[in-house]
Amino acid sequence: MRQAIRSRCRPALQRATDRVCRGASWIGVLVVSSIALAASSVARAEVTYHSDCQVVDTTRLANFGHDGSPAQLSHFTCHIIGGPLHGSFVTGTNIWDMSNGTGGVLLGSIAIAQRAGSNVLYEVHDGTRHQQTREGKVAGWGASSWGVYTSATGAAAALKGKTFTSVVHSTGPRTFTVENVINGD
């Protein structure tokens, strides 16, 4: 009698065990897939940082802009907050074509971010600056651009060759902030 019960129960028990094992293997596949997907999205996540900056010196360059118009040469310094360059101090130079009368087009920009253990050289391209108005009066300016980290050493070496986008806003006389997003390329 025992043997008859065992012979009938074993196939049923085996089928139940197989279903549980198949279900567990699918759960394992889903968990591993979810972890892999989460890891890849973290790896592709954009990294942002903020810079507080001030203009140190400005010079007018006669006949240096498009069609012989004036240009503006500006030297600036910044302090970076957040991201892989946190704590870096920046020294840089911008040259703006002032011919369009609404703020300018960036002709060239280069800067170096430095902190103990790393240096990063970057160039900024395709910058456009526009006036911001409040109640019909000029209240500052904003700008947008993209750039590339052309050289990077030490703790920031992984930035070399990466690109970034920037949004800039004036915050007062001779001061501005920059919000950078490092692209995951």
C-alpha positions as CSV (number, residue, x, y, z in Angstrom):
1,M,0.0,0.0,0.0
2,R,2.8,2.4,0.9
3,Q,4.4,1.7,-2.4
4,A,1.2,2.5,-4.3
5,I,0.9,5.8,-2.5
6,R,4.5,6.7,-3.2
7,S,4.2,5.8,-6.9
8,R,1.2,8.1,-7.2
9,C,2.6,10.9,-5.1
10,R,6.1,10.9,-6.7
11,P,5.0,12.1,-10.1
12,A,2.7,14.8,-8.5
13,L,5.5,15.8,-6.2
14,Q,8.0,15.9,-9.0
15,R,5.7,18.0,-11.2
16,A,5.2,20.5,-8.3
17,T,8.9,20.6,-7.7
18,D,9.6,21.2,-11.4
19,R,7.1,24.1,-11.5
20,V,8.7,25.6,-8.4
21,C,12.2,25.2,-9.9
22,R,11.1,26.7,-13.3
23,G,9.4,29.6,-11.4
24,A,12.5,30.2,-9.3
25,S,14.7,30.1,-12.4
26,W,12.5,32.8,-14.1
27,I,12.6,34.9,-11.0
28,G,16.4,34.5,-11.0
29,V,16.6,35.6,-14.6
30,L,14.3,38.6,-13.9
31,V,16.4,39.6,-10.9
32,V,19.7,39.4,-12.8
33,S,18.2,41.2,-15.7
34,S,16.9,44.0,-13.5
35,I,20.3,44.4,-11.8
36,A,22.1,44.5,-15.1
37,L,19.6,47.1,-16.5
38,A,19.9,49.2,-13.3
39,A,23.7,49.1,-13.5
40,S,23.8,50.1,-17.1
41,S,21.4,53.0,-16.5
42,V,23.6,54.2,-13.6
43,A,26.7,53.9,-15.9
44,R,24.9,56.1,-18.5
45,A,23.5,58.6,-15.9
46,E,24.5,62.2,-16.5
47,V,26.7,63.8,-14.0
48,T,26.1,67.4,-13.1
49,Y,28.0,70.1,-11.3
50,H,27.7,73.8,-10.5
51,S,30.2,76.6,-10.7
52,D,30.2,80.0,-9.0
53,C,32.2,82.4,-11.1
54,Q,33.4,86.0,-11.4
55,V,34.8,88.1,-14.2
56,V,38.3,89.3,-13.3
57,D,39.1,91.4,-16.3
58,T,37.4,92.5,-19.5
59,T,39.0,94.1,-22.6
60,R,37.4,95.4,-25.7
61,L,39.0,94.1,-28.9
62,A,38.4,96.5,-31.8
63,N,37.7,94.9,-35.2
64,F,38.1,91.3,-33.8
65,G,34.5,90.1,-34.2
66,H,32.7,89.1,-37.4
67,D,32.8,91.7,-40.2
68,G,35.2,93.8,-38.2
69,S,32.9,94.4,-35.2
70,P,34.2,94.6,-31.7
71,A,34.8,91.6,-29.5
72,Q,35.0,91.2,-25.7
73,L,37.9,89.3,-24.1
74,S,37.0,88.2,-20.5
75,H,39.1,86.5,-17.9
76,F,37.2,84.6,-15.2
77,T,37.6,82.4,-12.2
78,C,35.2,79.8,-10.8
79,H,34.8,77.4,-7.9
80,I,33.2,74.1,-8.7
81,I,30.7,72.5,-6.4
82,G,29.7,68.8,-7.0
83,G,30.6,66.2,-9.5
84,P,34.0,64.8,-10.3
85,L,35.6,68.2,-10.2
86,H,34.2,69.2,-6.8
87,G,36.5,71.7,-5.0
88,S,38.4,72.7,-8.2
89,F,39.3,76.2,-8.9
90,V,39.0,77.4,-12.6
91,T,40.8,80.0,-14.5
92,G,39.7,80.8,-18.0
93,T,39.3,83.1,-20.9
94,N,36.3,83.8,-23.2
95,I,36.2,85.9,-26.4
96,W,32.7,87.1,-27.4
97,D,31.7,88.6,-30.7
98,M,29.5,91.6,-29.9
99,S,28.2,92.3,-33.4
100,N,24.7,91.1,-33.0
101,G,23.9,93.5,-30.2
102,T,21.9,91.0,-28.1
103,G,24.7,89.5,-26.0
104,G,27.2,87.8,-28.3
105,V,28.4,84.7,-29.9
106,L,31.4,82.8,-28.4
107,L,34.5,83.0,-30.6
108,G,36.7,81.0,-28.3
109,S,36.9,79.8,-24.7
110,I,39.5,77.8,-22.8
111,A,39.8,77.0,-19.1
112,I,41.7,74.9,-16.6
113,A,40.2,73.4,-13.5
114,Q,42.8,72.6,-10.8
115,R,42.7,70.9,-7.4
116,A,45.1,68.7,-5.4
117,G,45.7,65.6,-7.5
118,S,44.1,66.6,-10.8
119,N,44.1,69.2,-13.6
120,V,41.5,69.4,-16.4
121,L,41.8,71.5,-19.5
122,Y,38.6,72.2,-21.4
123,E,37.3,74.1,-24.4
124,V,33.8,75.5,-24.8
125,H,32.2,75.7,-28.2
126,D,29.0,77.1,-29.9
127,G,28.2,79.5,-27.1
128,T,25.4,82.0,-27.5
129,R,24.6,84.7,-25.0
130,H,21.3,86.5,-24.8
131,Q,20.0,89.4,-22.7
132,Q,17.4,88.6,-20.0
133,T,14.8,91.3,-19.3
134,R,12.5,92.0,-16.4
135,E,9.7,94.5,-16.8
136,G,11.1,95.7,-20.1
137,K,14.6,96.4,-18.8
138,V,17.8,94.4,-19.2
139,A,18.3,92.4,-16.0
140,G,21.2,90.2,-16.9
141,W,22.2,87.6,-19.4
142,G,22.1,83.9,-20.0
143,A,24.1,81.6,-22.3
144,S,24.3,78.0,-23.5
145,S,27.1,76.0,-25.0
146,W,28.9,72.6,-25.2
147,G,32.5,71.7,-24.5
148,V,35.1,69.0,-24.4
149,Y,37.6,68.0,-21.8
150,T,40.8,68.0,-23.9
151,S,43.2,67.0,-21.2
152,A,42.8,65.5,-17.7
153,T,45.2,64.1,-15.1
154,G,45.1,62.4,-11.8
155,A,41.7,61.8,-10.1
156,A,39.9,63.4,-13.1
157,A,41.7,61.5,-15.9
158,A,38.5,59.7,-16.9
159,L,37.1,63.0,-18.1
160,K,39.6,63.3,-21.0
161,G,37.6,63.3,-24.3
162,K,34.2,63.5,-22.7
163,T,31.8,66.3,-23.7
164,F,29.5,68.5,-21.6
165,T,26.7,71.0,-22.0
166,S,26.5,74.2,-20.1
167,V,23.7,76.7,-19.1
168,V,25.0,80.0,-17.7
169,H,23.2,82.8,-15.9
170,S,24.4,86.2,-14.7
171,T,23.9,86.6,-10.9
172,G,25.0,90.2,-10.5
173,P,27.7,92.6,-11.7
174,R,30.6,90.6,-13.0
175,T,29.3,87.3,-11.5
176,F,27.6,84.3,-13.0
177,T,26.8,80.6,-12.4
178,V,27.3,77.7,-14.7
179,E,25.4,74.4,-14.6
180,N,27.3,71.7,-16.4
181,V,26.1,68.2,-17.5
182,I,28.8,65.7,-18.4
183,N,27.6,63.5,-21.2
184,G,28.0,59.8,-20.8
185,D,29.9,59.3,-24.0
